[in-house]
Amino acid sequence: MGSGLEPDQEALLSNESTPNISTTDSNLCNSLQCYMVLSEPEKNAIGSICFLAGPVTFLENILVLVVIASSTNLRRRPSYLFISSLALADTLASCFFTISFLDFHLYSKGDIANIYLFKLGGVTMAFTGSVGSLLLTALDRYLCFYQASNYKVLLTRTRAKLAIVLLWCVTIIISLLPLMGWRCKTRLDPPCSRLFPFVDHYYLAFWTGLQLVVLFLITVAYVLILWKANRHEAAMGVPKLGRQSIKGQTRMRMDIHLARTFSLILLILAVCWLPVLSIMMVDVMVTLEKIQQRIFAFCSTLCLVNSCVNPLLYALRCRELRGELLALFRCCREHTFGKAYSQRNENNSGKKKKDQTVSDSNPDTISESVDNQQNSIQML
């Protein structure tokens, strides 16, 4: 009384000072130690995954954002606006998830409720935005297939921007609901989640159900696209003449290529998200044991792996984006080598004959390096 701390803060401090409290009820949780269940080998394994996938995910998605931002042509296309939203979400996921996950599970950093829920809100925002952007991308491709003639009328740049803004507004609100009050009222005991401290079962069920609905809609969109691609493949046996036959076969080959890509997208989504969401649903219904908590810790890293794979599936497989990427690399290399060449000439202009002998060989080396870089880019 009179300490000035919130009840959950006092409970945490008292539990940290007496971490060895035992209870006869296995459903009760006395401190955050109930959630820190990883052994040292498991910490090393998960730490290796995060330290590897986190920076790679960050660099990949930053590269995608830079390429799209530097290209006027790509910025005007709704498809690439959705890819930019996906890259932004995955960039945030690589930061929020890696930092908060390592702090809690590896370094056993126990924060008070508000700080923990703020960190968790960042992770929730990133992954919700990522899955939501995947849905926008799927709907974009669905319209491109089924409304090809009216695609540019139905999906304008302005509508794409409004969809992205609406997505992120809803995402931020959903992510901050626990911080705004929708949290577990019994501190760490049921109905609190055994996967996330201070998180209420009803909120966890709401968020998990929302993600399952979004993934279902993505699956439906891609299945319909695959179905239409198979119809094109079956129509290949119908005889056509002249230019119409060539155009139809070209479209059919493109549809088959996209069908393979979409099948890979669905497979990766299922592998990365279904294990995590399944364990979350189980956590809503029953009290998880430590072995299930350990499995969830490993499965949750698959969400980060999904953010790492997304740039390869959605961005770098696009021919136009690869072309802009190569053009950006070419521009940077030419600028770098050209600046070095002029600076070397200025430095060597006032040197003696002994230094001039050295400088005579350097321009050829630089010029040869530039030519080699340009030739290698052209070969790619």
C-alpha positions as CSV (number, residue, x, y, z in Angstrom):
1,M,0.0,0.0,0.0
2,G,1.4,3.4,-1.0
3,S,4.1,1.9,-3.2
4,G,2.9,3.7,-6.3
5,L,3.1,0.6,-8.5
6,E,0.4,-1.1,-10.4
7,P,-0.8,-4.5,-9.1
8,D,0.8,-6.5,-11.9
9,Q,4.1,-4.7,-11.3
10,E,4.0,-5.5,-7.6
11,A,3.2,-9.1,-8.4
12,L,6.1,-9.4,-10.8
13,L,8.6,-7.9,-8.4
14,S,7.5,-10.1,-5.6
15,N,7.7,-13.2,-7.8
16,E,11.2,-12.2,-9.1
17,S,12.3,-12.0,-5.5
18,T,10.9,-15.4,-4.7
19,P,11.3,-17.4,-7.9
20,N,11.1,-20.8,-6.2
21,I,7.5,-20.6,-5.0
22,S,5.7,-23.9,-5.6
23,T,2.0,-24.7,-5.8
24,T,-0.1,-27.8,-5.9
25,D,-2.1,-26.6,-8.9
26,S,-0.2,-27.2,-12.1
27,N,-2.5,-24.7,-13.9
28,L,-1.3,-21.8,-11.7
29,C,1.7,-19.7,-12.8
30,N,3.7,-17.8,-10.2
31,S,6.1,-15.8,-12.4
32,L,7.4,-15.3,-15.9
33,Q,9.6,-18.3,-15.4
34,C,6.6,-20.4,-16.4
35,Y,7.1,-19.1,-19.9
36,M,10.9,-19.3,-20.1
37,V,11.0,-23.0,-20.7
38,L,14.0,-23.4,-23.2
39,S,17.1,-25.3,-22.2
40,E,20.5,-24.1,-23.1
41,P,20.9,-26.3,-26.3
42,E,17.4,-25.1,-27.4
43,K,18.4,-21.5,-26.7
44,N,21.5,-21.9,-28.8
45,A,19.5,-23.5,-31.7
46,I,16.8,-20.8,-31.7
47,G,19.4,-18.1,-31.2
48,S,21.2,-19.3,-34.3
49,I,18.0,-19.2,-36.4
50,C,17.2,-15.7,-35.2
51,F,20.7,-14.3,-35.7
52,L,20.8,-15.7,-39.2
53,A,17.3,-15.1,-40.5
54,G,16.8,-11.8,-38.8
55,P,19.5,-9.7,-40.6
56,V,18.9,-11.6,-43.9
57,T,15.2,-10.8,-43.7
58,F,15.9,-7.1,-42.9
59,L,18.4,-6.7,-45.7
60,E,16.3,-8.4,-48.3
61,N,13.2,-6.4,-47.6
62,I,15.1,-3.1,-47.3
63,L,16.5,-3.8,-50.8
64,V,13.0,-4.4,-52.2
65,L,11.8,-1.1,-50.7
66,V,14.8,0.8,-52.0
67,V,14.3,-0.6,-55.5
68,I,10.6,0.2,-55.7
69,A,11.1,3.6,-54.2
70,S,13.8,4.5,-56.7
71,S,11.7,3.4,-59.7
72,T,9.0,5.8,-60.9
73,N,7.5,3.0,-63.1
74,L,7.2,0.5,-60.2
75,R,5.7,3.0,-57.8
76,R,2.8,3.6,-60.2
77,R,1.8,0.0,-60.3
78,P,-0.7,-1.2,-57.6
79,S,1.0,-4.7,-57.6
80,Y,4.3,-3.2,-56.4
81,L,2.5,-1.0,-53.9
82,F,1.2,-4.2,-52.3
83,I,4.7,-5.7,-52.5
84,S,6.1,-2.6,-50.8
85,S,3.5,-3.0,-48.0
86,L,4.6,-6.7,-47.6
87,A,8.3,-5.7,-47.6
88,L,7.6,-3.0,-44.9
89,A,5.8,-5.5,-42.7
90,D,8.5,-8.1,-43.1
91,T,11.2,-5.5,-42.3
92,L,9.3,-4.6,-39.1
93,A,8.9,-8.3,-38.3
94,S,12.7,-8.9,-38.6
95,C,13.3,-6.2,-36.1
96,F,10.5,-6.6,-33.5
97,F,10.3,-10.4,-33.5
98,T,14.1,-10.9,-33.3
99,I,14.7,-8.4,-30.6
100,S,11.7,-9.3,-28.4
101,F,12.1,-13.1,-28.9
102,L,15.8,-13.1,-28.0
103,D,15.2,-10.8,-25.0
104,F,12.6,-13.0,-23.5
105,H,13.6,-16.6,-24.4
106,L,17.4,-16.3,-24.6
107,Y,18.3,-13.5,-22.2
108,S,15.3,-14.2,-19.8
109,K,14.4,-10.5,-19.6
110,G,11.2,-10.2,-17.7
111,D,9.4,-6.9,-18.4
112,I,6.4,-5.5,-16.6
113,A,3.0,-5.9,-18.3
114,N,2.9,-2.7,-20.3
115,I,6.4,-3.0,-21.7
116,Y,5.9,-6.6,-22.6
117,L,2.6,-5.9,-24.3
118,F,4.1,-3.0,-26.2
119,K,6.8,-5.3,-27.6
120,L,4.3,-8.0,-28.3
121,G,2.2,-5.4,-30.1
122,G,5.1,-4.6,-32.4
123,V,5.4,-8.3,-33.3
124,T,1.7,-8.6,-33.7
125,M,1.5,-5.5,-35.9
126,A,4.4,-6.8,-38.2
127,F,3.0,-10.3,-38.7
128,T,-0.6,-9.1,-39.1
129,G,0.5,-6.5,-41.7
130,S,2.5,-9.2,-43.5
131,V,-0.4,-11.6,-43.7
132,G,-2.8,-8.8,-44.7
133,S,-0.4,-7.7,-47.4
134,L,-0.3,-11.2,-48.7
135,L,-4.1,-11.1,-48.9
136,L,-3.9,-7.9,-50.9
137,T,-1.4,-9.4,-53.3
138,A,-3.5,-12.5,-53.7
139,L,-6.6,-10.4,-54.5
140,D,-4.6,-8.3,-56.9
141,R,-3.5,-11.4,-58.8
142,Y,-7.1,-12.8,-58.7
143,L,-8.4,-9.6,-60.4
144,C,-5.6,-9.7,-62.9
145,F,-6.7,-13.2,-63.9
146,Y,-10.5,-13.0,-63.7
147,Q,-10.9,-9.3,-64.6
148,A,-8.1,-8.8,-67.1
149,S,-10.0,-6.4,-69.3
150,N,-11.2,-4.2,-66.4
151,Y,-8.2,-4.7,-64.2
152,K,-6.9,-1.1,-64.5
153,V,-10.3,0.3,-64.0
154,L,-11.1,-1.8,-60.9
155,L,-7.7,-1.5,-59.2
156,T,-6.3,2.0,-59.6
157,R,-3.3,3.4,-57.8
158,T,-5.6,5.5,-55.5
159,R,-7.6,2.4,-54.5
160,A,-4.5,0.4,-53.9
161,K,-3.2,3.2,-51.6
162,L,-6.5,3.4,-49.7
163,A,-6.5,-0.4,-49.3
164,I,-3.0,-0.3,-47.8
165,V,-3.8,2.6,-45.5
166,L,-7.0,0.8,-44.3
167,L,-5.0,-2.4,-43.7
168,W,-2.4,-0.8,-41.6
169,C,-4.9,1.2,-39.6
170,V,-6.8,-2.0,-38.7
171,T,-3.5,-3.8,-38.0
172,I,-2.3,-1.1,-35.6
173,I,-5.6,-1.1,-33.7
174,I,-5.8,-4.9,-33.4
175,S,-2.1,-5.0,-32.2
176,L,-2.6,-2.4,-29.5
177,L,-5.8,-3.9,-28.0
178,P,-4.0,-5.7,-25.2
179,L,-2.1,-2.6,-24.3
180,M,-5.3,-0.6,-24.3
181,G,-7.0,-2.9,-21.8
182,W,-7.9,-6.2,-23.4
183,R,-5.5,-8.3,-21.3
184,C,-5.6,-11.1,-18.7
185,K,-7.2,-9.9,-15.5
186,T,-5.7,-12.7,-13.4
187,R,-2.0,-11.6,-14.0
188,L,-0.5,-14.9,-15.2
189,D,-3.0,-17.5,-14.1
190,P,-5.8,-18.9,-16.3
191,P,-7.5,-17.6,-18.4
192,C,-4.1,-16.2,-19.3
193,S,-2.3,-17.7,-22.3
194,R,0.5,-20.1,-21.5
195,L,2.3,-18.9,-24.7
196,F,2.2,-15.1,-24.1
197,P,2.2,-13.5,-20.6
198,F,-0.6,-11.1,-19.7
199,V,-2.5,-12.1,-22.9
200,D,-6.2,-13.1,-22.5
201,H,-7.4,-16.3,-24.1
202,Y,-10.3,-14.5,-25.9
203,Y,-7.9,-12.0,-27.5
204,L,-5.6,-14.9,-28.6
205,A,-8.6,-16.7,-30.0
206,F,-9.7,-13.6,-31.9
207,W,-6.3,-12.9,-33.4
208,T,-5.7,-16.6,-34.3
209,G,-9.2,-16.9,-35.9
210,L,-8.6,-13.7,-37.9
211,Q,-5.3,-15.0,-39.3
212,L,-6.9,-18.3,-40.2
213,V,-9.7,-16.5,-42.1
214,V,-7.1,-14.4,-44.0
215,L,-5.0,-17.4,-44.9
216,F,-8.2,-19.2,-46.0
217,L,-9.1,-16.3,-48.3
218,I,-5.5,-16.3,-49.7
219,T,-5.8,-20.0,-50.4
220,V,-9.2,-19.6,-52.1
221,A,-7.8,-16.9,-54.4
222,Y,-4.8,-18.9,-55.4
223,V,-6.8,-22.1,-55.9
224,L,-9.2,-20.3,-58.2
225,I,-6.2,-19.0,-60.1
226,L,-4.7,-22.5,-60.3
227,W,-8.1,-23.8,-61.5
228,K,-8.2,-21.3,-64.4
229,A,-4.6,-22.1,-65.3
230,N,-5.4,-25.8,-65.5
231,R,-8.3,-24.9,-67.8
232,H,-5.9,-23.1,-70.1
233,E,-3.6,-26.1,-70.0
234,A,-6.5,-28.5,-70.9
235,A,-7.5,-26.2,-73.7
236,M,-4.1,-26.6,-75.3
237,G,-5.3,-29.6,-77.2
238,V,-8.0,-27.5,-79.0
239,P,-6.6,-26.7,-82.5
240,K,-6.1,-23.1,-83.3
241,L,-4.7,-21.3,-86.4
242,G,-2.0,-18.7,-87.0
243,R,-1.4,-15.8,-84.6
244,Q,-4.3,-16.8,-82.3
245,S,-2.6,-20.2,-81.6
246,I,0.7,-18.6,-80.8
247,K,-0.9,-16.1,-78.5
248,G,-2.9,-18.8,-76.7
249,Q,0.1,-21.0,-76.2
250,T,2.2,-18.1,-74.8
251,R,-0.6,-17.2,-72.3
252,M,-0.9,-20.9,-71.4
253,R,2.8,-21.2,-70.6
254,M,2.7,-18.1,-68.5
255,D,-0.3,-19.4,-66.6
256,I,1.5,-22.7,-65.9
257,H,4.6,-20.9,-64.6
258,L,2.4,-18.8,-62.4
259,A,0.5,-21.8,-61.2
260,R,3.8,-23.4,-60.1
261,T,4.7,-20.2,-58.2
262,F,1.3,-20.1,-56.5
263,S,1.5,-23.7,-55.5
264,L,4.9,-23.0,-53.9
265,I,3.4,-19.9,-52.1
266,L,0.6,-22.0,-50.7
267,L,3.0,-24.7,-49.5
268,I,5.2,-22.2,-47.7
269,L,2.3,-20.5,-46.1
270,A,1.0,-23.8,-44.8
271,V,4.4,-24.9,-43.5
272,C,5.2,-21.6,-41.8
273,W,1.8,-20.6,-40.3
274,L,-0.4,-23.6,-39.6
275,P,1.9,-25.1,-36.8
276,V,1.9,-21.8,-34.9
277,L,-1.8,-21.1,-35.3
278,S,-2.7,-24.7,-34.4
279,I,-0.8,-24.5,-31.1
280,M,-2.4,-21.1,-30.4
281,M,-5.8,-22.6,-30.8
282,V,-4.9,-25.5,-28.5
283,D,-3.7,-23.0,-25.9
284,V,-7.1,-21.3,-26.0
285,M,-8.8,-24.6,-25.1
286,V,-6.4,-26.4,-22.7
287,T,-3.4,-25.5,-20.5
288,L,-0.2,-26.3,-22.3
289,E,2.7,-28.2,-20.9
290,K,6.3,-27.2,-21.1
291,I,7.0,-29.5,-24.0
292,Q,4.3,-27.8,-26.1
293,Q,5.6,-24.4,-25.1
294,R,9.1,-25.5,-26.4
295,I,7.6,-26.7,-29.7
296,F,5.8,-23.4,-30.1
297,A,9.0,-21.5,-29.6
298,F,10.6,-23.4,-32.5
299,C,7.5,-23.1,-34.7
300,S,7.3,-19.4,-34.1
301,T,10.7,-18.9,-35.8
302,L,9.0,-20.3,-39.0
303,C,7.0,-17.0,-39.2
304,L,10.3,-15.2,-39.4
305,V,11.5,-17.6,-42.0
306,N,8.3,-16.8,-44.0
307,S,9.2,-13.1,-43.9
308,C,12.7,-14.1,-45.1
309,V,11.2,-16.1,-48.1
310,N,8.6,-13.5,-49.1
311,P,11.0,-11.2,-51.0
312,L,12.2,-14.2,-53.1
313,L,8.6,-15.3,-53.9
314,Y,6.8,-12.0,-54.4
315,A,9.5,-9.5,-55.4
316,L,12.7,-10.9,-56.8
317,R,10.8,-13.4,-59.1
318,C,9.3,-10.4,-60.9
319,R,11.3,-9.6,-64.1
320,E,10.6,-5.9,-63.9
321,L,11.8,-5.6,-60.4
322,R,15.0,-7.6,-61.2
323,G,15.6,-5.3,-64.1
324,E,15.3,-2.2,-61.9
325,L,17.6,-3.9,-59.3
326,L,20.3,-4.5,-61.9
327,A,19.9,-1.0,-63.2
328,L,20.3,0.4,-59.6
329,F,23.4,-1.8,-59.1
330,R,24.9,-0.6,-62.4
331,C,24.2,3.0,-61.5
332,C,25.9,2.7,-58.1
333,R,28.9,0.9,-59.5
334,E,29.4,3.4,-62.3
335,H,29.1,6.3,-59.9
336,T,31.5,4.7,-57.4
337,F,34.2,3.7,-60.0
338,G,33.8,7.0,-61.8
339,K,34.3,9.0,-58.6
340,A,37.3,7.0,-57.7
341,Y,38.8,7.4,-61.2
342,S,38.5,11.2,-61.1
343,Q,39.8,11.5,-57.6
344,R,42.9,9.4,-58.4
345,N,43.7,11.6,-61.4
346,E,43.5,14.7,-59.3
347,N,45.8,13.2,-56.7
348,N,48.3,12.0,-59.2
349,S,48.5,15.2,-61.2
350,G,51.0,16.9,-58.8
351,K,53.2,13.9,-58.1
352,K,56.7,13.2,-59.2
353,K,57.8,10.9,-62.0
354,K,58.2,8.0,-59.7
355,D,54.5,8.3,-58.6
356,Q,53.5,8.9,-62.2
357,T,54.8,5.4,-63.1
358,V,52.4,3.9,-60.6
359,S,49.5,6.1,-61.7
360,D,50.0,5.0,-65.4
361,S,48.9,1.5,-64.5
362,N,46.0,2.4,-62.2
363,P,43.6,3.9,-64.8
364,D,43.8,0.8,-66.9
365,T,43.0,-1.3,-63.8
366,I,40.0,0.9,-63.0
367,S,38.7,1.0,-66.5
368,E,39.1,-2.8,-66.8
369,S,37.2,-3.2,-63.5
370,V,34.3,-1.0,-64.8
371,D,34.2,-2.9,-68.1
372,N,34.1,-6.2,-66.3
373,Q,31.3,-5.1,-64.0
374,Q,29.3,-3.9,-67.0
375,N,29.9,-7.0,-68.9
376,S,28.9,-9.2,-66.0
377,I,25.7,-7.3,-65.5
378,Q,24.9,-7.6,-69.2
379,M,25.5,-11.3,-69.1
380,L,23.0,-11.6,-66.2
